[in-house]
């Protein structure tokens, strides 16, 4: 079996890829992040799970993981006070901030 795109309302939200006799869901949108890595017996079962999650609306959004960025507020530490992970692929080839 090949990989298949899973869409909702005309927008791709994930894909399923073969994993043994099952299909593993790979999320490409935060709205279905809770399904990432889930094994399904069929493409139809994956589509049903996507529809169930997206039809729940804001209830599901509250359970979604936060994006990996931080927006400081008044009184929060300054960005210069943090050391970024030097082994991160994002920072490779760039100067890393030094400890103050």
C-alpha positions in Angstrom: 0.0 0.0 0.0 1.1 3.5 -0.7 0.9 6.7 1.4 -2.4 8.6 1.2 -3.2 12.2 2.0 -6.0 12.7 4.5 -7.9 15.9 4.0 -10.8 17.7 5.7 -12.8 20.3 3.9 -10.4 20.3 1.0 -7.3 21.0 3.1 -4.6 18.3 3.7 -4.4 17.7 7.5 -2.2 14.6 7.4 -1.3 11.4 5.6 -1.3 7.7 6.3 1.7 5.5 5.6 2.0 1.8 5.7 3.3 0.3 9.0 3.1 -3.5 8.9 -0.6 -4.4 8.2 -1.8 -1.1 9.7 -1.6 2.6 8.5 0.2 5.2 10.7 -1.2 8.7 10.7 1.3 11.5 10.2 -0.2 14.9 11.2 0.7 18.0 9.1 -1.7 20.4 10.9 -1.9 21.2 14.6 -5.6 20.7 14.6 -5.1 16.9 14.3 -1.8 16.7 16.3 -3.5 14.4 18.8 -3.7 11.7 16.1 0.0 11.8 15.1 1.5 8.4 15.2 -1.9 6.6 15.7 -2.3 3.3 13.9 -5.5 2.7 11.9 -6.7 -0.5 10.2 -7.9 1.5 7.1 -7.8 4.9 5.4 -11.6 5.2 6.1 -10.9 4.7 9.9 -8.3 7.5 9.8 -10.6 9.8 7.9 -13.4 9.1 10.5 -11.0 10.0 13.4 -10.0 13.2 11.7 -13.6 14.2 11.1 -14.4 13.4 14.7 -11.6 15.6 16.1 -12.2 18.5 13.7 -16.0 18.5 14.3 -15.4 19.0 18.0 -14.0 22.5 17.3 -12.6 24.5 20.2 -12.8 21.6 22.7 -10.0 19.9 20.8 -8.0 23.1 20.4 -7.6 23.3 24.1 -6.0 19.8 24.2 -3.5 20.7 21.4 0.2 21.1 22.3 1.4 24.7 22.3 3.6 25.8 19.4 7.3 25.9 20.3 7.7 29.6 20.7 7.4 32.0 23.6 6.0 35.5 23.6 7.3 37.5 26.6 5.0 39.6 28.7 5.9 42.5 31.0 8.0 41.2 33.9 9.2 38.0 32.1 12.8 37.2 31.6 14.6 38.7 28.6 15.4 36.3 25.7 19.1 37.0 26.3 18.9 35.2 29.6 18.2 31.8 27.9 20.7 29.5 26.4 19.4 27.8 23.2 20.1 24.1 22.5 23.4 24.1 20.7 22.7 20.7 19.2 19.4 21.8 17.6 19.3 21.4 13.9 17.7 24.9 13.7 20.8 26.5 15.2 23.4 24.6 13.3 25.8 26.8 11.4 24.8 29.9 13.4 26.3 31.6 16.4 24.5 30.6 19.6 23.8 33.2 22.3 26.2 33.1 25.2 25.3 33.1 28.8 25.1 36.6 30.3 
